[in-house]
């Protein structure tokens, strides 16, 4: 099986080394580049074209600006922010620039691996803490558009609106039940609702 290649860019050497070591111990993961700045991220993207690029927000050159540089040089790379910033505006700015995920640095190696797999599947991953903040923020803004959902999330919602459980949705879409649960967390946040029943009702109204 081909290894999943990963670039790790963070200006804190000990943290970066810890992440690299943890990922290298996971089967099928291979760290192909390390750096400490946006310039390093661009270079890794150009030379290694990793499947995943982990970027810190606060580093020389700026993690947010690095997103565009990375995707310009390697369009197939999925960018996953790994940061201590819990600012909703920072999260939204990262997603607007093309990041596929936003993970807080308190995550364990298993959680980070799950985030990487989710992003590789084409779905966004947002740390649960940040999903809650986005949902709370959305209560004071305009209603989220269903078009913000990824193609996979729309498939899940089509089946939710038909009354299928997470288990049966997983069987239908060939996904693990925990992956479906994660998709539901993202969907509830984006639609600004608190449960799957409200989501299904809102989904039917928007068809």
Secondary structure, DSSP 8 states (H G I E B T S, - for coil): ---EEEEEE-S-HHHHHHHHHHHHTSTTEEEEEEESBHHHHHHHHHHH--SEEEE-SSSBT-HHHHHHHHHHH-TT-EEEEEES---HHHHHHHHHTT--EEEETT--HHHHHHHHHHHHTT--EE-HHHHHHHHHHHTTS----GGGS-HHHHHHHHHHTTT--HHHHHHHHT--HHHHHHHHHHHHHHHT-SSHHHHHHHHHHH-
